Amino acid sequence: MKCMFCGCEDSKVVDSRPTDDGKSIRRRRECMSCGRRFTTFETIEVLPFLVVKRDGTRQTYDKNKVKSGIIRSCYKRPISMAQIDKIVDNIEKQLYNSLEQEIDSNVIGDLVMKELKELDEVAYIRFAAVYREFKDSASFFEEMSKIFNTTSGGKRKK
């Protein structure tokens, strides 16, 4: 690691500890030439993947797009930001674990719907309305019927 003060490439690690979020390691280093100390952070290198959109175009995966879609679906619902972050993290883990370099946007949408269905029916329906592109009330009613029929033998969950 190159010293930011003198440019020397020889340094030693004086202290190492994980960051608060546990996603990187903070290292205190001491330059062997000038003796000054500096901090570096070590993180896992994440290889980006592409999302294949419905029209065939490709764009890099953006965690914030997924998160904003979920936030819109959860508007005025009793769902905390921590719960939303957990959903986004779960989805991202599944996507990276697939080891695919290109993932259909449908796969991502289905993962979001699965997570929302378990968390909140209203948020699920809101997301489904946009994702499934409901054209009329019949398609909307059909999706509502699926939820109604899968919750405790036709009775709504409380």
Secondary structure, 3 states (H helix, E strand, C coil): CCCCCCCCCCEEEEEEEECCCCCEEEEEEEECCCCCEEEEEEECCCCCCEEECCCCCEEECCHHHHHHHHHHHCCCCCCCHHHHHHHHHHHHHHHHHCCCCEEEHHHHHHHHHHHHHHHCHHHHHHHHHHHCCCCCHHHHHHHHHHHHHHCHHHCCCC
